[in-house]
Amino acid sequence: MLTGVRNAYRSVGSVVLATLLVVAVLPVGALPVGAALTGTVEVMPLGDSITVGVLGSSNDTGYRRELWLSQAAAGHTLNFVGSGSTGVPGDFDKRHEGHAGMRADEIRDGVTGWLNANSADVVLLHIGTNDISQGQDASSTAIEIGQILNKIKAVDSTTWVIVAKIVPRNDGNNDLQLRTNDLNNRIANLVTARSAAGEQPGKITAALENVVREFDPQFQRGSIVPGVSLRKNSMNDFLKQSAIAGTAGGVILSLSALGIYGVMGLMVAARTREIAVRVALGASRPRVLGMILFDVVKLTTPGVAVGLMLAAALIRLNGENMGIPLSKVETLAYVVGGAIAIVVAVLASVAPARRAASVLPMVAMRSE
């Protein structure tokens, strides 16, 4: 794969440098577009083998040496940062985060760790060549580039990202060049949408509409709501539904406890003679109490088990219809709920069981 990339590009240093300087400056945080970074600037060149420097075309420096030397000549101090260090001659800062052969999804998966290890004021992002060469469509690659930007923002929202269109191919493969052009157009649209007025939702509406209309010319915009508001509203609805469900569950549990108390009272009354005989024959009070509570557990457990099975079957059926499987957390919640039902049943039976355990044999026999 890397040999193909090396053969596909020539003079990439100047091409990528030019691309980086004209394509887009994207502040992923709140920094204003057009603001200048002063003093020593920590810069992370991030990408694939083109960032490293394609062998035989740029002395393993890519655009990095030309960029560093040009900025030094202009009086600017750049410190390149990254886990890699390649390139000859050694008249520039050779550090970088270029990874030969990597695709956008691999850069996405690694960028958090790289930035945590080497913080940067500016990230120079050039990625997508290997994705196109390996047959991935431009749309998926553009989505992954957007995810890279999200990861960078999550590490440090003040980091600036300079996103480059990927360099044109020189291997005569027209199909791959067309897909490269498609990806570059999507990168430009992505950056336009992200960088417009610091990503403020009300100001990027037009840019988003343009992106959507590429896929659906008949698109008609309705109301646009910020994601924060959607999450807030969703959480409010969830909390309200949870409160209603919790209240209903509490009422049902209380009624169940009241019913169990009544049933156990009748059961104890019906077994008064049996209990008196057991006590007369030497059964201790704790033994009688345990007998009554054990009977409660025997009566309650099958009902709870049947209820859990029916609930699981209905939830699973509904989840399959909606494409939402039953999660481990939900399964645990049902088991805990069943256990609570059994505990409540036992607690509701304590008073009748204590009355049964305190019966006097002579009084019980006389009443019979």
Secondary structure, 3 states (H helix, E strand, C coil): CHHHHHHHCCCHHHHHHHHHHHCCEEECCCCCCCCCCCCCEEEEEEECHHHHCCCCCCCCCCCHHHHHHHHHHCCCCEEECCCEECCCCCCCCCEEEECCCCCHHHHHHHHHHHHHHCCCCEEEEECCHHHHHCCCCHHHHHHHHHHHHHHHHHHCCCCEEEECCCCCCCCCCHHHHHHHHHHHHHHHHHHHHHHHHHHCHHHCHHHHHHHHHHHCCCCCCCCCCCHHHHHHHHHHHHHHHHHHHHHHHHHHHHHHHHHHHHHHHHHHHHCHHHHHHHHHCCCCHHHHHHHHHHHHHHHHHHHHHHHHHHHHHHHHHHHHHHCCCCCHHHHHHHHHHHHHHHHHHHHHCHHHHHHHHCCCHHHHHHHC
